Each structure stands twice: as C-alpha cells, then as structure tokens.
Amino acid sequence: MTDTQVLIVGAGPVGLTLALALGHQGVRCTIIERNPAPSGLPKMERCNARTMEIYRRLGVVDKIRAAGLPSHCPMDVFVVTRLVDEPILRLPYGSVNDCKKDIAEHNDGTRTLEPYQLISQYTLEPLLKSMIEKDPNVDVLFGHEFIRFEDMGDHIVTHIKRADGSEMSLTADYLVGCDGGASPVRKQLGIKLAGDGEMLSLHQALFRCDDLYERIPIGKGRHYHVCDAQSGFIIVQDDARHFTLHAVVNDDSEMPKLFEKLVGMPIKYETLYIGKWTQRLLVADKYGEGRVFIAGDSAHLVIPTGGLGMNTGVGDVIDLSWKLKGALEGWGGEYLLDTYMSERRQIGIRNVKASGRANEGRYRWRSAYRPEIRDQTPEGAKVRAEVAAIANVEQRKTNEILGIEAGYRYIDTSLVWPETGTGPDPDAQYYTPTTWPGSRLPHVWLKDGSALHDHIGKGYTLLRFDQGKADVSVLIKELSKIGAPLEVLSLDDPHAVEVYQGYQLFLLRPDLHIVWRGKQAPSDQVWLAQVATGHRLPPRLH
C-alpha cells in the first residue's frame, strides 16, 4: 500500500479541482502546496460554461455561484476611453439570471446546461480548499513544498519540505504536477514548452473601491477595455468592490495614477497589490511520462484573452481523474492513461491558438488608436468610429467562443470509436451541437423538465432511446467482465433523439464525451467495450 493513491503538487484552482474530482470518485489523494494559504491574487476571474457544467456534476455549482458575482449583474464588455466618457463600443452579455432564463427557453442542444460564472481566483481557491478538507478521501497539506520525485516503476516516491524546513517523503501510485508555469515537476521530467514565451509585458494592480461599481455612469459590466497607448484594461472582480487594472507602464508607481485617470471621477480607493507579468502562449511537448503527469499551467500557458487558462486546466483534470480511477481499480487498459496526454494536449494546442486569435483581434482594434480619440472633434469622432467598427468584429473572438469552450472534440484518440468522414469543425468559434464521437453530449431538457445530464452517473453510461429494441447484452456483459462501472439509462424522449440527429444509442465516457453512437446495436460489441476502456485500439477506417 502506498501512502496515497494520487499525489497532487500545487493547490491552485486546477489542483484543487483534481482533488475534488478524485475524492468525488472515491480515490484517495493528497494535495501539497508550498504556500501556507491560498493565493490572494485575482489571476483568473471567470469559470466558463463547460467548467460550470463540470462543477455541477461534482455537486458544487451552487456554492460557487453563491460566492461569485451576484446573479443579477450583467456581464457586458466595453471599449472605452474613460469610465465617464460615452463608450466607443458596448457588447451586451447577460447576467447569470438572464442566461439561465435563456437556457430554460431553448431545448435544441445549442445551449450548455450551465452559464458562465464570474468568480475571482482569490475567492475560488479558499472555497475549493474548504470543500476538499471535508472529504475523507483527500489529505490537504499546505506549507509543504515539492522537492523531487523518484519513479520506482510501480509507484512514486516524492520528497517534500515542510514549512519548518524538515523533510518528509510520500509514496503514491501516481503523481500529478499542477504546479504552475514554472512547474518543478515538469522540469524534472525534462519536458519543454513550445510557442511564444515573450509577448507583451504588463503591470497588474488590484484596487479596492467600494462604491465605484454603482457609480460607473456608462453602465455596469465586467470588462472595460481602454483604447489607449498602454493597453489599459479594467476588470470588475466578483464582489464588485475590487478592480484589477492591467496596463503597460514603466514602474509600479504609475498604476494608481493611471487608475484614477481611467476612472475619470473622484474616488476613494485602496491599492492592495501591484506586480508585473508577461503574456505567454506555450504548450508542453508532452503531458507526462510513466506515472507522472502535468496539468493546467504546468502543461500550457494561455494568456487571459478568451479566459481559456484555468478553464482548460479544469478540462485536463476531469479527463485525467476518471482515467486514474480506471488504472487504480484495474479496469483501465494499457492505452487508457496514454490518452490523457494525446487528448488533452490537442485541446491545449487548440486553446492556445484560439487565445492567440483573440489576442490578434484585440491588437487589431487597439492598433486603430490615435491620440485624438478623446477629442470632441470630427477627427476624434472618426477615430472612435473606426475603433468601434473593428472591435465589434474582433473583440467577439474573445467573448463569444462557446465553440472552443464546450464544442471541443477529441480527434484521433484510441478511446473513441471512429466514423467515416471528417466530422464537424472542432475549432469553430461558435457552438453547434453534435453527437459525433469524441464530442461532449449536448445538453437537452427531458419531457419531465429535468436535464438529461443530471441523470448520467459517475461511470460509463449506455444511453438508449430505442425502447429496448437493440440487443446490446454483449456490450454490457463485456464491460462487466472488464470491471468498468456502467449504468444503462433508458429514456423515451423523441425530442432528444431529434436533437441528437436521430441516433438512439450512445456509449458515454465518465466525462460525458461520446465513445460511440448508433441507430442500431454496434457490430462488434466486445471490441467496442475494449476500446472504451483502453484495452484495445479502435479499427482503422480507410
């Protein structure tokens, strides 16, 4: 017996979510973090719709919403010169309440089950920590710093330094580095990052200003992009009393003065933090080796444009968590864990590209800036109109990317039964529901008003709408023989079949991604069961 089944290094949102997911599935895990307490910085500020679906399946979505931006607050995005000047562009985006109403009124698969949620990292981290501390499957060790590991072939020995300087070691079946962009775990593995590592360098400042949100005369939103020569950008944090400012300045002292200038009216505020950071778009050459894996910023560095950083990391660990469970319980085949690296790396590459496209779009409208943009002259009006026209197209590449967030599809993976053809575009900006194998099962409301997703359990699911006509007994028997957790969910819902493009049978993975779909029983049910659990490679289609 090892000390723990999975040792997680790093207790940011990604590591904490992995611990939450493993504990939820009954896997013993330990999470270590060198800092004595969660970070107090707002590095991320939005859980996207797919992440909130994941938190719903983990049973914590309501707690996260209660801690985040109030549900009535709009999520509008502005392009401005100052917060007191008429906006150059306002892109309206609904509050959580608006989005929930819209989701309730649509049943065509085009909506996710959950809308996004604005919640600052300094709020989310302590909340997730409090959740996993209540789970008997999870041990939480803050003030414990990773030193090095030894891969012994059948287990991992990790050497750790306590806060008092003493050392200890823990044995684990698997090790996962969720330890950030400078990941010591990744560095010990010798894995390199590829891409653009030196982009724009900015300062970030965190301010507290209790009444600013209510006083903003141009309207409430979450992002205020300033069209200036300094790439200014004000973000409303989750309590609407804290604000971050990102900008290109020469030194820290300029940030409070710039904040006052961009607000444009007298305010009382407190400066809580000022630091510097550099935009990077990087992806690791591989996501692990042997019994050691990396996830989140350890595996990919994504600039905030598009909000794909932490959200991609949550997708990483949800994929990894159920595969680790399969390996630990013995029903996972030799290919199962390898697919974590192949599946999630392709998503990392895809999301880095999407963030890059969004950043290029933002650069295009910012490039139209001219010093006379604030002038109340024909020349000033012309500059503002030009910026608005460009931003009305390009800024949407940051804020309207549900296709990237929830429409991603695993391609060329050994855990998906192939079909002929190329399938829908996995890089599409806008979301189009599909049941093509490798995709997430689209959300639909059932006849009784419940969400189909809420009926799907923690393991594999054989979802059938065929009134029991197809003989799938061999598939069920083979999955049982392998030992994989399986539930059969039989539903009578013609509308769901219509949304699902006429398909009546689906084999779903624990992460809601589709292994196989059909209108009749699969031709080789034994092979399908073996593919789904990583025991055999899928057939090659020519």
C-alpha positions in Angstrom: 0.0 0.0 0.0 1.2 3.5 -0.9 0.6 6.5 1.4 -1.8 7.8 -1.1 -3.1 6.8 -4.5 -2.6 10.1 -6.2 -0.3 12.9 -5.0 -1.1 16.3 -6.4 1.5 19.1 -6.4 0.0 22.6 -6.4 -3.2 23.8 -4.9 -4.3 26.4 -7.4 -7.8 26.0 -8.9 -6.7 23.2 -11.2 -5.0 21.1 -8.5 -7.9 21.7 -6.1 -10.4 20.6 -8.8 -8.4 17.4 -9.4 -8.6 16.7 -5.7 -12.3 17.4 -5.6 -12.9 15.1 -8.6 -10.8 12.3 -7.3 -12.4 12.4 -3.9 -15.8 12.5 -5.5 -14.9 9.2 -7.3 -13.6 7.6 -4.1 -9.9 7.8 -5.0 -7.5 8.5 -2.1 -5.4 11.6 -2.8 -3.1 14.1 -1.2 -2.6 17.6 -2.3 0.5 19.6 -1.3 1.1 23.3 -1.7 4.2 25.3 -0.7 2.3 28.4 0.3 0.8 28.4 3.8 -2.6 29.6 2.4 -4.4 30.1 -0.9 -3.3 33.0 -3.1 -4.8 36.4 -2.6 -4.5 37.4 -6.2 -7.2 37.5 -8.9 -5.2 35.6 -11.6 -8.4 34.3 -13.1 -11.9 35.7 -12.8 -14.3 33.5 -14.8 -15.4 29.9 -14.9 -16.8 29.3 -18.4 -19.9 27.4 -19.2 -18.2 24.0 -19.6 -16.4 24.4 -16.3 -19.6 25.2 -14.6 -21.2 22.0 -16.1 -18.3 20.1 -14.6 -18.8 21.7 -11.2 -22.4 20.8 -11.4 -21.5 17.2 -11.9 -19.2 17.4 -8.9 -22.1 18.8 -6.8 -20.6 22.2 -6.0 -22.0 24.6 -8.6 -24.5 26.3 -6.3 -21.7 27.1 -3.7 -19.5 28.5 -6.4 -22.3 30.7 -7.7 -23.2 31.9 -4.2 -19.5 33.0 -3.7 -19.2 34.7 -7.1 -20.6 37.8 -8.8 -24.3 38.2 -7.9 -26.5 36.5 -10.4 -28.3 39.7 -11.5 -25.1 41.6 -12.6 -24.7 42.0 -16.3 -21.5 40.7 -18.0 -21.3 43.5 -20.6 -17.9 44.3 -22.2 -17.0 47.8 -23.0 -14.4 49.6 -25.2 -13.8 53.0 -23.7 -11.6 56.0 -23.3 -12.6 56.5 -19.7 -15.4 55.2 -17.4 -17.1 58.6 -17.6 -17.0 59.0 -21.4 -19.5 57.7 -23.8 -18.4 54.1 -24.7 -16.8 53.5 -28.0 -18.4 50.1 -28.1 -20.7 48.2 -25.7 -21.1 44.4 -26.2 -24.1 43.3 -24.1 -23.8 39.9 -22.3 -26.5 38.7 -20.0 -26.3 38.1 -16.3 -26.3 34.6 -14.9 -30.1 35.0 -14.4 -30.5 36.1 -18.0 -28.5 33.2 -19.2 -30.4 30.7 -17.1 -33.7 32.0 -18.5 -32.3 31.7 -22.0 -31.2 28.1 -21.3 -34.6 27.2 -19.9 -36.3 28.6 -23.0 -34.2 26.6 -25.5 -34.2 22.9 -26.0 -32.3 22.4 -29.2 -28.9 21.5 -27.8 -27.4 24.9 -28.7 -27.1 25.9 -25.0 -24.9 24.5 -22.3 -26.7 23.3 -19.1 -24.9 26.0 -17.0 -23.9 29.5 -17.9 -20.6 31.1 -17.0 -19.8 32.5 -13.6 -17.5 35.4 -12.7 -15.6 34.4 -9.6 -12.1 35.7 -8.7 -9.3 33.2 -8.0 -8.8 34.6 -4.5 -12.4 33.6 -3.8 -12.5 30.3 -5.7 -9.3 28.8 -4.2 -10.3 29.0 -0.5 -13.8 27.8 -1.4 -12.5 24.7 -3.2 -10.0 24.1 -0.3 -12.8 24.1 2.2 -14.7 21.6 0.1 -11.8 19.1 -0.2 -10.9 19.4 3.5 -14.3 17.9 4.3 -13.7 14.9 2.0 -12.2 11.8 3.9 -10.6 10.7 0.7 -8.4 13.8 0.5 -5.5 14.9 2.6 -4.6 18.6 2.3 -1.1 19.8 3.1 -0.4 23.5 2.8 3.1 24.8 3.7 4.6 21.7 2.0 7.0 22.2 -0.9 7.8 19.6 -3.6 11.5 18.9 -3.9 11.8 16.0 -6.2 10.3 12.6 -7.1 11.6 9.1 -7.9 9.7 6.9 -10.3 10.1 3.4 -8.9 8.3 1.7 -11.7 5.3 0.5 -9.7 5.0 3.7 -7.5 6.3 7.2 -7.0 8.4 8.4 -4.0 8.1 12.2 -3.6 10.4 14.2 -1.3 8.8 17.2 0.4 10.0 20.1 2.6 7.7 21.1 5.4 7.3 24.8 6.5 9.7 24.2 9.4 12.4 23.1 6.9 12.3 19.4 7.8 11.9 16.9 5.0 9.4 14.0 4.5 8.5 11.6 1.8 5.3 10.3 0.5 4.6 7.2 -1.7 1.9 7.3 -4.3 0.7 5.3 -7.2 0.7 8.4 -9.4 1.9 12.0 -9.2 0.3 15.0 -10.9 2.0 18.3 -11.2 -0.5 21.2 -11.1 2.3 23.5 -10.0 2.1 26.4 -12.5 4.1 27.8 -15.4 7.5 27.3 -13.7 6.5 23.7 -12.8 9.3 21.9 -10.9 7.5 18.6 -11.7 7.6 19.3 -15.5 11.2 20.5 -15.2 12.3 17.2 -13.5 10.6 15.3 -16.3 12.7 17.3 -18.8 9.6 18.4 -20.7 10.0 21.6 -22.8 7.4 24.2 -23.6 7.0 25.4 -27.2 5.4 28.6 -28.5 5.7 32.3 -27.9 7.2 32.8 -24.4 7.9 36.5 -24.5 4.9 38.5 -25.6 3.6 41.8 -24.1 4.7 42.6 -20.5 2.2 44.4 -18.4 1.7 45.6 -14.8 -1.3 44.3 -12.8 -2.8 46.2 -9.9 -5.6 45.3 -7.5 -7.6 48.1 -6.0 -10.5 48.2 -3.5 -13.1 50.9 -4.2 -16.4 50.1 -2.5 -18.7 52.5 -4.4 -17.1 52.6 -7.9 -19.3 49.8 -9.4 -22.5 51.6 -8.5 -21.2 54.9 -9.8 -19.9 54.0 -13.2 -22.0 56.3 -15.4 -21.7 54.4 -18.7 -23.2 51.2 -17.4 -22.3 48.1 -15.4 -20.2 45.4 -17.0 -17.3 43.1 -16.2 -14.6 44.3 -18.6 -13.7 47.8 -19.6 -11.0 47.8 -22.4 -9.4 51.2 -22.6 -8.4 52.3 -26.1 -5.1 54.0 -25.3 -1.4 53.6 -25.9 -0.9 51.5 -22.8 -3.2 48.5 -23.4 -5.3 49.5 -20.4 -7.9 47.0 -19.2 -10.1 47.3 -16.0 -11.7 44.1 -14.7 -14.6 44.0 -12.2 -13.9 41.3 -9.5 -16.6 39.1 -8.0 -17.7 41.3 -5.1 -17.9 44.4 -7.3 -15.8 46.2 -4.8 -12.4 45.1 -6.1 -11.0 46.0 -9.5 -7.9 45.0 -11.4 -6.1 47.2 -13.9 -3.7 45.8 -16.5 -1.5 48.2 -18.4 1.9 48.8 -20.0 3.8 51.2 -17.7 7.4 51.8 -16.7 7.0 51.2 -12.9 4.6 50.3 -10.2 4.0 53.9 -9.1 2.2 54.7 -12.3 -0.6 52.3 -11.8 -2.7 54.1 -9.1 -2.4 57.4 -11.1 -3.5 55.6 -14.3 -6.4 54.0 -12.4 -7.6 57.5 -11.3 -7.2 58.8 -14.8 -9.1 56.0 -16.5 -11.9 56.1 -13.9 -12.2 59.9 -14.6 -14.0 60.9 -11.5 -13.1 61.4 -7.8 -12.8 58.1 -6.0 -11.6 56.8 -2.6 -9.7 53.6 -3.1 -7.0 51.3 -1.6 -4.1 49.8 -3.6 -3.7 46.2 -2.5 -1.2 44.8 -4.9 1.0 45.8 -7.9 3.1 43.4 -9.9 4.3 42.6 -13.4 3.6 39.7 -15.7 4.3 38.6 -19.3 1.9 37.2 -21.8 2.9 33.7 -23.0 1.4 31.2 -25.4 3.1 27.9 -24.7 2.3 24.2 -24.8 4.3 21.3 -23.3 5.8 18.8 -25.7 4.1 16.1 -23.7 1.8 15.9 -20.7 3.7 13.4 -18.6 5.9 10.3 -18.5 5.5 7.0 -16.7 3.4 7.5 -13.5 3.9 11.3 -13.6 1.5 13.7 -15.3 1.2 17.5 -15.6 -1.9 19.6 -16.0 -3.1 23.2 -16.1 -0.4 25.9 -16.4 2.2 23.2 -15.9 1.2 21.9 -19.3 0.1 25.0 -21.2 0.3 28.8 -20.7 -2.6 30.7 -22.1 -2.9 34.4 -22.0 -6.1 35.7 -20.3 -7.6 36.8 -23.7 -10.6 34.4 -24.0 -10.4 33.1 -20.5 -9.1 29.7 -21.5 -6.3 29.2 -19.0 -7.8 27.8 -15.8 -10.8 26.5 -17.7 -8.6 24.4 -19.9 -6.8 23.1 -16.8 -10.2 22.0 -15.3 -10.8 20.1 -18.5 -7.4 18.5 -18.1 -8.0 17.1 -14.7 -11.6 16.0 -15.3 -10.2 13.9 -18.2 -7.3 12.6 -16.0 -9.3 11.9 -12.9 -11.5 9.1 -14.3 -8.6 7.6 -16.2 -6.6 7.5 -13.0 -9.5 5.8 -11.3 -9.6 3.2 -14.1 -5.9 2.5 -13.8 -6.1 2.2 -10.0 -9.2 -0.1 -10.0 -7.7 -2.3 -12.7 -10.4 -1.9 -15.3 -8.4 0.6 -17.3 -6.4 -1.0 -20.2 -2.8 -0.3 -21.3 -3.9 2.6 -23.6 -6.2 4.4 -21.1 -3.7 6.8 -19.3 -1.8 7.4 -22.6 -5.0 9.0 -24.0 -4.8 11.7 -21.3 -1.7 13.1 -22.9 -2.9 12.8 -26.5 -6.5 14.1 -25.9 -5.7 17.0 -23.6 -2.6 18.1 -25.5 -4.6 18.6 -28.6 -7.0 20.7 -26.6 -4.1 22.7 -25.2 -2.8 23.4 -28.6 -6.3 24.3 -29.9 -7.0 26.7 -27.0 -3.6 28.4 -27.2 -4.3 29.0 -30.9 -7.8 30.3 -30.0 -6.4 32.7 -27.4 -3.8 33.8 -29.9 -6.6 34.6 -32.4 -8.5 36.5 -29.8 -5.4 38.5 -28.9 -4.7 39.3 -32.5 -8.2 40.6 -32.8 -7.8 42.8 -29.8 -4.5 44.0 -31.2 -6.3 45.0 -34.5 -8.7 47.3 -32.8 -6.1 48.7 -30.5 -3.9 49.5 -33.5 -6.6 51.9 -34.7 -5.9 54.1 -31.6 -4.9 57.7 -32.3 -4.1 60.4 -29.6 -7.1 62.5 -30.8 -9.6 59.7 -29.9 -10.8 61.7 -26.8 -11.2 64.9 -28.8 -14.7 66.1 -29.4 -13.9 66.9 -33.0 -14.7 65.4 -36.4 -11.2 63.8 -36.3 -11.8 62.3 -32.8 -15.3 61.0 -33.9 -13.7 59.4 -36.9 -11.1 57.5 -34.8 -13.8 56.3 -32.4 -16.0 55.1 -35.2 -13.1 53.2 -36.8 -12.2 51.6 -33.4 -15.8 50.6 -32.8 -16.2 49.0 -36.3 -13.1 46.9 -35.9 -13.8 46.0 -32.2 -17.3 45.0 -33.0 -15.9 42.1 -35.0 -12.6 41.4 -33.4 -13.5 41.7 -29.7 -16.1 39.0 -30.2 -13.2 36.5 -30.7 -12.5 36.9 -27.0 -16.1 36.9 -25.6 -18.1 34.7 -28.0 -16.2 31.4 -28.2 -18.6 28.8 -26.8 -17.5 26.5 -29.6 -13.9 26.5 -28.2 -15.2 26.3 -24.6 -17.8 23.5 -24.9 -17.6 22.2 -28.5 -14.1 20.7 -28.4 -13.9 17.2 -29.8 -11.2 14.6 -29.2 -9.8 13.5 -32.5 -7.6 10.5 -33.4 -7.9 9.1 -29.9 -7.9 5.4 -29.1 -10.9 5.8 -26.7 -13.3 6.8 -29.4 -14.9 4.5 -32.0 -14.2 6.1 -35.4 -16.6 7.1 -38.1 -16.0 7.8 -41.7 -15.7 11.4 -42.7 -14.0 14.4 -41.0 -16.8 15.4 -38.6 -17.7 18.9 -37.6 -15.0 21.6 -37.2 -13.6 21.3 -33.7 -12.0 24.8 -33.9 -15.3 26.7 -34.6 -15.7 29.9 -32.6 -19.4 29.4 -32.2 -21.0 26.3 -30.8 -23.0 23.9 -32.9 -24.4 20.8 -31.1 -23.1 17.5 -32.4 -23.1 13.8 -31.3 -20.0 13.0 -33.4 -17.9 10.6 -31.3 -15.3 12.4 -29.2 -17.7 15.3 -28.6 -19.4 16.2 -25.3 -23.0 15.0 -25.3 -25.2 18.1 -25.9 -27.5 19.3 -23.1 -31.2 18.7 -23.6 -34.2 19.1 -21.3 -36.3 15.9 -21.0 -40.1 15.7 -21.1 -40.3 16.0 -17.3 -38.3 19.2 -17.3 -35.1 17.7 -15.9 -31.8 17.9 -17.6 -30.5 14.7 -19.3 -27.0 15.4 -18.0 -28.3 15.2 -14.4 -29.4 11.6 -15.0 -25.9 10.4 -16.0 -23.8 8.8 -13.3 -20.1 8.8 -12.5 -19.0 5.9 -14.7 -19.8 4.8 -18.2 -23.4 5.2 -19.4 -25.2 3.3 -22.1 -27.8 5.8 -23.1 -30.7 4.3 -25.1 -33.8 5.8 -26.7 -34.7 2.7 -28.6 -37.3 1.2 -26.2 -35.1 -1.8 -25.7 -35.2 -3.0 -29.3 -31.4 -3.3 -29.9 -29.6 -6.3 -28.4 -26.7 -4.7 -26.5 -26.3 -7.6 -24.0 -22.8 -8.5 -25.2 -21.6 -4.9 -24.7 -23.0 -4.8 -21.2 -21.5 -8.3 -20.4 -18.1 -7.3 -21.7 -17.9 -4.1 -19.7 -19.0 -6.0 -16.6 -16.3 -8.6 -17.3 -13.7 -5.9 -17.6 -15.0 -4.4 -14.3 -15.8 -0.9 -15.7 -18.6 1.0 -13.9 -21.6 1.1 -16.2 -25.2 2.3 -15.9 -27.8 1.8 -18.5 -30.1 4.8 -18.9 -33.2 4.1 -21.0 -35.4 7.1 -21.9 -38.5 7.6 -24.1 -37.9 11.1 -25.5 -38.4 11.6 -29.2 -37.4 15.2 -29.0 -34.0 14.3 -27.5 -33.5 11.8 -30.4 -34.3 14.6 -32.8 -31.7 16.9 -31.2 -29.2 14.0 -31.3 -29.5 13.8 -35.0 -31.7 10.7 -35.0 -29.2 8.5 -33.0 -30.9 6.3 -30.4 -27.9 4.6 -28.8 -24.8 6.1 -27.1 -21.9 4.8 -25.1 -20.7 7.7 -22.9 -17.5 8.0 -21.0 -17.5 9.3 -17.4 -16.6 12.8 -18.7 -19.8 12.9 -20.9 -17.8 12.6 -24.1 -19.2 10.1 -26.6 -17.4 6.9 -27.3 -19.9 5.5 -29.9 -23.3 6.4 -31.3 -25.6 4.3 -33.4 -29.2 3.7 -34.6 -28.8 0.0 -34.1 -26.6 -2.3 -32.0 -22.9 -2.0 -32.5 -21.5 -4.5 -34.9 -18.6 -5.7 -32.6 -19.7 -5.1 -29.0 -16.7 -6.8 -27.4 -14.3 -4.7 -29.4 -16.3 -1.5 -28.5 -16.1 -2.3 -24.8 -12.4 -2.9 -25.0 -11.8 0.4 -26.9 -13.9 2.4 -24.4 -11.7 1.1 -21.5 -8.3 1.3 -23.2 -7.7 -2.4 -23.7 -7.7 -2.4 -27.5 -7.1 0.1 -30.3 -10.1 1.1 -32.4 -10.4 -0.1 -36.0 -8.8 2.0 -38.7 -11.2 3.3 -41.3 -10.0 3.9 -44.8 
